[in-house]
Amino acid sequence: MHIDTIFFQLAGKSDTNHCDSTKWLPFAMHSTDTACMMEQLCTSWLSASAASAISAQFSIPELQKLCKFLGMVHDIGKLTVRFQSKIGQNLPGHIDRLCNWRLVSQSISFQESFSHALAGQAILTELGIHSGVEVIVGSHHGKPSDITFDPSREFSVRPKDYVGSKLSKPLWHTVWNLWLSIALEYAGYASIDEIPVPGMESQMLLTGLLIMADWLASNPYYFPLIDIEESFPAESSEQRAAYAMSRFEAYPWSAGYPFMDESAFANRFGFLPNNVQCAVLDAVNGANAPGIFILEAQMGVGKTEAALAAAEILAAKQHCGGLFFGLPTQATSNGIFGRLLPWAEQQADESYALYSMKLAHGNAALNEDYQELFSGNATIAEADEYDYGDAGLIAHDWFEGRKKALLANFVVGTVDQLLMASLKQKHVMLRHLGLAGKVSIIDECHAYDAYMNQYLERTLSWLGAYGVPVVILSATLPTERRCKLIDAYCNSKSRSDQDAWRTSRAYPLLTWTDGKDVHQQAIQWDAPGKTVQIRTLTEHTSEIAALLSTQLQDGGCAGIIVNTVKTAQKLAAELNDLLPQDTFRLDLFHSQFLMPDRAERETALLHNVGKTSTPERRNGRIVIGTQVLEQSLDLDFDLLLTELCPMDLLLQRMGRLHRHNRIRPERLRDAQCFLLQPQDAEFDNGTQSIYGD
């Protein structure tokens, strides 16, 4: 057999379910499939912002060549005795062929574990490829080598895994060199010296792209296996990749507003912007090299709409292909998801495009709005002629699962989805790839603890290095946190402590970066003021019941926010006994319900006391809950009772009081917040353990 045809006789893929031993992909076929898929993803799926982040050190054409080269050599570690012997057990006659070619001996046995990805890294090192490239191949199964792995010593430590015997060693080296020359020619390089050397950021993103391309090329729905008798494919890998991309149907978001004025804002959201929203529009419109934007403004002022408007402008300016919206809890993520659906549908309709939307948290399957996006989608994608349609929103089945969630166009989820980009986690490169092409909005930033803040700062450093626009929202952000967030994004710790933006206590306040410059604007307050009467009440159930009976006798609803689940359960049971059930309706909401029950209660809560609630649903309703009520949920109470908590969180709780303009009963016309005082003047152990003394 001629040596250059051997790559269509060596195995690349077999049936992973071991159901059909007559199906396979030759090594050359799977490698060129992956190279073509890398090229397709690079030209059709990858956003321009992510491509720029990868190719910061070289040009876009060079990026495309490098992608093709990586696809061709990513599985060169399969050109080894160990891998071919193992896969040959699933392919009839394959071991015999290897023995006839003197590549493998029948009597060989293996003991230690073997990674063909790390083997590929070792082979490329042997062939003289720069470490900045070979490490991408070594990491394409999601886990880079550890410090104990020395690719230069692999052949002396475990030669049997790579070349078998001394007799077959020269032939295997010939095979590797020949495949390298084929890969170089396919990518358009004259020699290995022309291959660009990617930096750390480029390595992360290229590894993520290679993982994605390899997974797609290994999926028989997109790249069908062929009969084992068919060594040479009936159609080219270019044709197979084009077919796969037509079935994959995933493309970057094309934002519609590179500049947004007040009329465009009103067209998007249905109302004219207030001063806070105008300040955000002016800053984003005027930024030449936009980076991070931190908006500190009161609850209910429309920070969400301001952030979405900013994201649309930033995406158009920076050519981002998607949006990530992160919130502290599943409840708040569900609440924002429903608000973002109409916005995302507008994006799809105006672009005449099909965009994927993802609700990213552990119980997204319980969200009815999200499940509706699966209607007629890739869950039935086995149909050969299936087409998603011309335009709209879908929940793309390929982006399901925790590793691929951030690759969808529009992602709403818990902020841990973003924070995990800083964890030493398998396939973390896919998270980086997803975030590098998106505008990131991080809401309720004040709500994170010390550990989350450390991961947030590290993640912001990565996003800053990628040039990803970030919008951070908070009603109560300490000055120190603002400074750390800016410094983390700019990857700078040498800024002067005398900078005015570091010490400003103006409010509302917008701080942002434009290139290396930090700007700040105190925003003129234009919304009508809201006076909240702060009163105290002994935390005795009978007194609470008496207050509720008096205040709600003419209608209206009340919210009671306590600090522990135990307190909420106890108070709900006692009030249920004291208040007449024909007049009052009690709802209990906390984080320890079973998730189906919690999702159902959350939906009912937004329906009964949310923005669109009616007097019939509100009157006589009392909602008793814990901290899950204080963040981002668009609830509107006529009366609020709360246990004492840190001042920033107390303000957040008061943000659920008289949140929207509506006609309220006369005695509830003025906003009132009752602070519940402990009966024995000491806080319970639960409150102390949460907030400290």
N, C-alpha and C positions, 0 to 999 in steps of 0.2 A: 504494500500500500504506500502511495506517495505521502510524504509527511504533511503536506498542506491540506490534505483531505481528512486527516485524522480527527480534526476538531468537529467534524460532522459525525464521527463514530464514537467519540468520547461523550459521556452522559453529562447533561446539565441539570435536568429535572426529570423526576418520575412522578407517578400518581401519588400525591402525599397521603391519600386515604388508603393506599395499598389495596384498592378495589379492582384496578385494571392494570395488570403488568404488561399489557401490550401498548400502553401509551407512554410517551416520553417527550422530552425536548433535548436535542443534541446540544453540547456545550456551546458551539458556535452560534446556534440559533437563539438560545436564551441570552447570550451575551449581546448579540446584535439587537435583539428585542429590547433589552434594557437600555442600550445606547440610544436607540431610536426613541424610546419612551422618555429618556432624559432630555433629548432634543425637543420632543413634543411638549413636555412640561415646561421647559425653559422658554419656549416661544409662545405657547398658548395658555398655560396655567399660571406661571410665575408672574407676580405683579412686577411692574417696573421698579418699585421701591425696593422689593426684595432682591431683584436682579442687581440693582445698584449697590446694595449692601454687600452682595457677594463679590461683585467685580470692582470694588473700590480701588483695587491695586492694578486692575487690567481692564481691557475693553469688553463690551458685550459680545462682539464676535469671538474674542478669546474665551469668554465664558462658555459659549456654545461649543467650541472645540474641546474645552476641558471636560464639559459634561459628557460628550460623546466618548472621550477617552476613558473616563471613569466608568461609564457603562460597559465598555468593552472589557476592561480589566478587573471589574469588581469581583468576579468569581474565579480569578486565575488560581486561587487556592484550591479549586476543584480539580485542577490539573495535577493531582497528586495520587500516589498509590493508595493512601488511606481513604480518600473520598471515593475514588472510582471503585475500590473494592467494596465499600459499604453500599453505595447506590446500586452496584451490580447485583446485589442480592435480590433486588426487586425487578430486575430486567433479565429475562431469559437469554442465555447465550452471551451476556456481556462479559462475564469473567473469562470465558473461553477465548473471546476475541482479544482481551487484554493480554492473556497468556501467550497467544499466538504471536502478538506483536512484541513480546518480551518486555512489556511494561509492568506486568504484575506476575507474581509467582503464586500458584495455587496454595502453597503451604504457608503463606504468610499469615500471622496473627497479630492482633493489636491489644494493648492493655489500657493505656491512658486515654483520657478524653482528647478530642481534637476539634478545633474550630477552623473551618475552611476560610473564614474571614481573616483570622490572624495568620493563617498559612499564606493567604494572598499578600498580606503586609510583608511577611518574611521574604516571599519570592520577589516582590517588587524591590525590596531593599537589596537583595542579591543582584538584581538586574540594574541597579544604580539609580532608581527613581528617588527623588527628593522625599525626605520624611514628611514634609507638609502635604504631599499627595498620597503617599502610601498609607498614612495614618487614617485617611478617609476610607480607603478600602478595608483596612483592619477594623473599622468601627461600623461598617454598614449593616451589621446585625444588631446595632443599637448599643453596644457596649465597647468602649475603647479598651485597649490593652492596659494592664496595670503596670506598675513600675518594675515588677519582676520579669516582665516579658522583654526579651532582647532579641529582636528579629534577626540580628546579624549572627546569633549563635544557634538559631533553630536547626540548621542543617547538620551541625556537629553534635548537637544534643540528641536529636531524634531523626536521624537520616532515614530510618525505615519508613516513617510516615510519609515522607516526601518522595523519595526515589526508590524505595524498596532495597534493592541490592546494588552492589558496585557495578554489576553488569548493565543494569538499566539506568544508572545515573546519567551517563552522557546523553541518552535518548530523551530523558525528562528535561534536561537542561536545553536541549535543542527545541523541544516542544515549547518551553517557556519563552525562549528568545524569539521563536517564530511567531508566537501569539502576540508578543509585545510589538514586533514589527508590523503585524497586521493591524493592531489597535492604533499604532501611531499613524499609519497610512490612512486608516478609516477616519481618524479625527482631523487629519490634515497637518500633522507634524512631520518634519523631516528627520528629527532626532529627539531624544529625551531632553536635550538642552533647551528646546523650544517650549517645553511645558512650563506654564507659569507656576509660581510657588504661592499658594494661598495663605493668608494670615489666619489667626485663630478664629476671627468672626466668620471668614469665608469657609474655613474648614467645618465649622458647626453647621452652617446652612447647606453647604454642598453635601455633607453627610446626610442631613435630613432629606434633601432632594433625591439622593441616591437610594436611600431606604424606601422612599415613596415610589420611585421608578421600579425598583426591584420587586416590591410587593405587587404593584400593578402587573409587571411582566410575569410574575409567578402565579397570577390569578387566572385560572383556565376560562373564566367567563370573558375576560378581555383578551387573553392570549391562549387559545385552545392548544391542548397537547396534540401531538400527531402520532400516527401509528409507528411502532418501533421499526417496521420495515422501511419507513420513509426517512432515510437518513438526510436527504436533502429536501428542504421545504418547497411546497408548491407555490407559495407566494413569498415575496421579500419581507424582511422585517420592517421596512419602511411602510409597506402596505398594511402589515399587521398592526403597527403602532398607530397609523391613521385610523384604522378600524376601531382600535381600542379607545382612542381619544373621542371618537364619535359616540361610543357607548358610555364613556366616562362622563361626558358632558359637564365639565366643571371649568369655569372661566373666572378671571378676576372681576371684581366690582369696578364699574366705571362711574365714578361720582359725577353728578350733574352740575355742581355749583363751584367753580374755581373762585368765584367772588359772590358774596351774598349780601344784598342790602336789605332794608327793612321790608320792602314789598316782597322780595323773594322769600324772606323769613315767614311773612304772613301767608304766602302761597303754600309754603311747606307745612306750617303748623296751625294755620287758621286764625291767628291773632298777631297783632303788631308786637314787636319786641319791647320789653321794658328796658330800663337803664342798664341793668346787669347784663342782659342779653345783648344790648347794643355795644357795650364795652367789649364783650367777647368777640363779637363780629368785627369790630374795628381792629382789635389786636391781631386776630387771625388773618383778616384781609390784608393787613399792612405788613405782615412778617415775610421777610425774604427767604429766611432759612429757618422755618418754624421748628420748635423742639417740644418742650414741655410747657403746659399751661396749667396753673393751679388756681382754681376759682374758689374763694371762700365767701359764701353768701348764705343768707338766712333760709330756713326751711320754707318750702312752698313758693319760692320766687321763680321757679322755672329753670333750675340748673340743668335738668335733664335735656330740655329742648335746646338750651345754650350749648351743651356738650355735643348734641347731635348735629347742630348747625356747624359747630367748629369742626367736627369730624368730617363732614361732607366737604367743607372747604379744604381742609388739610389733605384729605384723600385725593382731591382733584389736583392740588398743588404738588404733592409728593408722589402722585401716581400709585397710591396704596390700593390694594385689591380687596380690602375687607375691613371689618370693624370687630373689636372685642370690647364687651361691656362687662366689667367685673364688679360684683357686689359682695357684701360680707356673708350672707346666708342664702339658703335655698329659697326661703320665703320671699326675700327681697328680689332674688333673681327671677322667680316666677312672676312677681308683680311687674318688674320692668319688661319682662319678655312680652307680656300682653300689650304693653304700651309701644314696644318697638315693632311689633308685627305690622301695623299700618304704615309706619315709616319705611320699613324694608320692602313692603309691597309696592310703595310708590317708587322706590329705587328700581325695582325690577320692571315695573310697567313703563317708566320713563326711558329706560335703557333698552327696552324690548329684549330683555335678557332673562335667563334662568339663573337664579342665585340660590345657594344653599344656606339654610339657617339652622343653627344648632343651639339647643338648650343644654348647657354643659354642667350638670351636677349629678349626683348619684341616684336621684329619684326623678329624673326627667320623664321617665316612662309614665308617671302619674299625672303629668300636666296635659290636660285635654287640648289646649291650644297647640301645643307642640305635636301631639299625636295626630292632629288633623293634617299636619304637613306631610305625613306619610301616606296619605290617601293616593293610591295609584302609583306609588313611587318604586324605588329600586328593590323593595321587598319582593316584587314580582318580576325582577329584572331578568329572569331566566328566559323570558319571551324574546326570541331573536329580533323581532321587529319593534320592540318596545321603544317608545320615544317619550321623554319627559314633557315635551311641548315646547312652545316658542318662548314663553315668558312667564314669570311668576316666581314663587318661593317653593322650595322643596326641603324636606329633611333627607339629604343624600345618604343612602345606606352605607357608602364606603367611608364616610366620615364618622360613623358610629363607633363607639368604643373610646376609652379614655386616652389612648395614645394619639388618635387622629382627630380629636374633637376640634382643636384649634385650626385645622386646615380648611374648615368651611368658610364661606364668605362672611356671614354675620354670626357671631358667637356671643351669646349671653350666658353668663354662668357665675358660679362662686369664684371669688378672687383667688382661691387656691389653684385654679387652673393656670393662672398667670404666675403665681409664686413658685409653682413646681418647676418653672423654667430655671430656677436657681438650685434645684436639688440635684444631687449626684444620682440620677435615675436612668434606668435603661430606656433608650429611645427618646431621651430628652431633646435630641436634635430636631425631632418632629415638632415639638413645642416651639422651639426657636424659629423654625421655618414658618410655622403658622403666624407667630407674632411679628416676624420681620416684615411681613407684607400687609400689616393692619395698622389702623389707628386704634390706640388703646385708650379706653375710658375707664377710670378707676373711681368708683363712687364710695361715699361714706369712709373716706380714708382715715378719719379720726378713730374709727372703731377697731383698729387692729392692735393686737398686743405687741409686746416687745419682740417676740420671736417672729411674728409675721412682718413686723417692720424691718427686721434684718434681711429677710428674704425679699421684701419689696425693694429695698435699696439695692440689693445685688441684681435683681431683675431689671430695675431701672438703668443700672450701669450697662447691661447688655442692650437694652432698647436704645439708649443713647448712642452706643457704639454702632448700632445698625441704622441710626438716623430715623427711628420710628417716632412719629408724633404721639404724644401722650397728653391726655386731659385728665386732671385729678380734681375731684369735687369733694367739698366738705363744708358743713355749716360751722364747725367748731374745730379748727385746726390750730394747734399751738405753734407759735413762731419757730420754735426749735425744730419741729417736724418739717415745716416748710423749707427751712434751710437745708436740712439733710436730704430732702427729696430732690431739690435743685442740684445740690452737689453730687448726689449719686448719679443723676441723669447725665450731668456734664463730665462725670469721671474726673472731678477736680476737688482737691482739698486745700488748695493754696489761695483761695479767694480771701480778700481782706475782710476782717470782721467789722470794718467800718462801713461796708456797703450799706446804704440806706435800706435796701430791700430786706436786709436781714433782721431789722429791728422794727419795721413798721407794724403798728397795731391798728391801722385803719380798717374799716369794715363797712360795707363789702369790699373785697380786695381781689385784684387779679394780678398774678405774678407769672411772667413767661420769659422764655429764652428765644432769641433770634440770632442764630449762629452762636457766637461766644458771648454775646451781650445778654444781660439780664435786665428786664424791664418790669415796672410795677405801676399799677394805677389804682388809686383809691376811687371807688365808684360812688357817684352821687346817688343818694337814696331817693327813689321816686315813688315807691309803693306806699300805699296808705299804712300808717303805723297800726300796730295791734297791741293793745294794752291787755295784759293778763293779770287778773287779780290773784295774788298768791295768798292762800289761806291755809290754816292748819286744822287737822282733825285727828283725834285720838284713834289709833289703829284698833278700834273695838268694833266688832261686826255689827252690833246693835246701832251704834252711832252712824256707821256707814250706811246701813239700811235706812235709817231715819232720814239721812241727807238725800239719798237717792229717791225716796218716796216723795220728798218735798220738791226737789229740783225737777223731777221728771213727771210731775203730776199732769202737766199740760202737754206732754210729748217731749221728743228729743231723745238722744242716746248718750250714754256715758261710757268712758273707758277707764279701766282700773289697771294700772301697770305696777306689778310687784317684782321683787328681785329673785325669787326662787319658785320653782315648779311646785314645791310642797306648799308654800304659802298660797299660791294661786288655787290649787286644788281645795285646800281647806276653806278659803274664803268663798269660793264658788258654792261649795256644799252648804255652808252656813247661810249664805244669802238666799239660796234656793229655798231654804226652810223658812226664812223670815219674810220674804217678799211674796206678794200674791202672784201666782203664776198666770192668772188671767189678765194681768196688767203688764207684767215685766217678762222679758225673754232674756235668759242668761246664756252667753256664749263663752266657752273656755278655750283658750288658745295658748299653747306652749310647745316646746321643742321635743317633748317626750311621747307624743302620740305615735302610734304606728304610722308609717309614712302614707298609706292610702287614706287613713282617717285625717291626717294632718293636711294633706292636699285638698281633701273635700272641705274641711273647715276653712282653709285659707281662701278657697274660691268663694265660699258662702260669705266669709267676712268682707271681702272686697265688694261683693254684690250688695250686702246689707248696709254697710257703713262707709263705702268707698265714695269716689268722686261722683258717680252716677246714681247713688242711692236715692230713694224717694222717701218722703215722710212716712208713708205706710210701712216701709221696711225698717225705718230708723226708730220710730216712736216706741218707747219703753224698752229698747234694747240696751243691755249692759254687757260689755265685753271685758272679761277678766283675763289678763295675760301677763307674760313675762317680757324680757328684753326683745323678743322677736317682734314686738309691736312698734319698737322705737326707731327702726331703721328702714327708710325708703318706702315702706308700704304706704300707699296713698289712701290713708284712712282719715276720716273727718269726724271727730267727736265733738258733741255740744258741751260736754262737761268732762273734766279729767281729774282722776284721783291717782296719786302715785306715791310709792315709797321713796324715801330720800336716796339719792344716788349722786355720783360726781356731777359737777355743774354742767359740763358739756353734754352729758347724757340726759340730764334734766331738761336742758334746752331742746334736745332732740325729741324727748317725749312731749314737750309742749308744742312741738311742731305738728303733732297730730290733732291739736285743739283748734277749732275754727279754721281749718286749713283752707276751705273754699268758701266763696261768697254764696250764701243761701239764706232763706228766710227761716229764722229760728224762733222757738217759743219765747215769750216776753222775758221770763225769768232767766233764760239762758242767752239773752241777747249779748251780754258781756261775757268775755272769755274768763273762766274761773278754773284755777288749778288748786286742788286741795292736797297739801303734803301730809301724808299719814305719819303720825308720830308714834314711836313704839310705846306700848302701854307701860313698860317698866323703865323707860328712858334708856334702854340698852338695845342695840341691834341684835338680831338673831345671828346664829353662827353662819348661816348661809350667806347673808348679806356681807358679813365681815370677811368670809373666805373669798368672795367675789371682788369686793372693792377695797378691802383692807380697813384699817381703823381710821 
